[in-house]
């Protein structure tokens, strides 16, 4: 039986990690020219239809915004969702589509647990536009899987490490934080591309939501620097992301918590 063919709309770090893990042929598409992929605008229906014409078994959508603004998210995520749905309809194709979204679609901010059944009432433009893109695809009569990722960290994504080292953490340390190592994000997406009978939505995060204060103290200790002072008292904020559905489907993270992931990053930096 031949291996499945995969189209990767958006070919940044996570998509490249996915391509390195997937069997079969992978075709990457990104806005800017790059070796080993097609240079095209995934929001351009005519260009996208031409790329899709040969037919693919599955499509992974990992867009990035053209700008960190409402219009930037609309012109990337929503426009790409519309173009993809319209192109596949025109070609009468129904490949599996895995759309990478974010846990920012949840507006809960008092330490609540969230899962796939939780209310989606985002407060910020990014979550609102991602939710709009999700809904456009899910209403298009396609086999769509939504992957809502928490904060990605890993090699090249070490901003928090740097902030702790430089004493420049300017965040609420009493907020719950959720994260997923880049390698685990890629393995989860590979899993969802291949899963026999997936649900329509999965939360992709590690096993251990944690107060940012604990992470910052731990990173300070790992780097042998002084941890920033923590304000006393005050309400907890943020949310806690539950990955139970994804794990029940057969996936498990290689880095189940922040400590395992950052220790690996620190080891690579030595």
Buried (B, 14 or more C-beta within 10 A) or exposed (E): EEEBBBBBBBBBBBBBBBBEBBEEBBBBBBBEEEEEBBEBBBBBBEBBBEBBEEEBBBBBBBBBBBEEEBEBBBBBBBBBBBBBBBBBEEBEBEBBBBBBBBBBBBBBBEBBEBBBEBEBEBEEBBBBBBBBBBBBBBEBEBEBBBBBBBBBBBEEBBEBBEBBBEEEBEEBBBBBBBBBBBBBBBBBBBBBBBBEEBBEBBBBBBBBBBBBBBBBBBBBEBBEEEBBEBEEEEEBBBBBBBBEBBBEBEBEBEBBBBBBBBEBBBEEEE
